[in-house]
Amino acid sequence: MIELLIALLLLILLASVLWPVLQKTRARAYDMSAVSTLREAAALQTIYAMDHGHFATGPGPLHALGLRLPPGVELRVLEGGPHYCMRARHRAGQFWFLISDRFGLTRVIGPAPTGCP
């Protein structure tokens, strides 16, 4: 009986140690989903610009080219025209991410960016 109690106690201790690691790994996976979506959107922006002479000003043309947002990912085009800038975040992720034709991919700590640097 005491052996069973000790084994149960060890399992609870192990679970309490591993739970934060699991949560952090899950948040990183959500963040990488947003990054992957941004990279795909950037590639589609290039295709759109080659066809139209300027970058898309909203996500509609990118969806028409085949962009599919994973569940929970928010994508917004902040700038279009001669340059593009987009932001994305997974609702369960930790960070916002920006991508632009001028400065590449950037992680943003803090509130949602409203424009590009």
HUBELWO-V139974 format. One record per backbone hydrogen bond with DSSP energy under -1.0 kcal/mol. NH is the residue of the N-H (numbers start at 1). CO is the residue of the C=O. Records with the same first field share a line. If there is no record, write none. Layout:
NH = CO  CO
//
This chain:
5 = 1
6 = 2
7 = 3
8 = 4
9 = 5
10 = 6
11 = 7
12 = 8
13 = 9
14 = 10
15 = 11
16 = 12
17 = 13
18 = 14
19 = 15
22 = 18
23 = 19
24 = 20
25 = 21
26 = 22
27 = 23
28 = 24
29 = 25
30 = 26
31 = 27
32 = 28
33 = 29
34 = 30
35 = 31
36 = 32
37 = 33
38 = 34
39 = 35
40 = 36
41 = 37
42 = 38
43 = 39
44 = 40
45 = 41
46 = 42
47 = 43
48 = 44
49 = 45
50 = 46
51 = 47
52 = 48
53 = 49
55 = 81
63 = 59
64 = 60
65 = 61
66 = 63
67 = 62
73 = 70
74 = 89
76 = 87
78 = 85
79 = 85
81 = 55
85 = 79
86 = 99
87 = 76
88 = 97
89 = 74
91 = 72
93 = 90
96 = 108
97 = 88
98 = 106
99 = 86
100 = 104
101 = 84
104 = 100
106 = 98
108 = 96
//
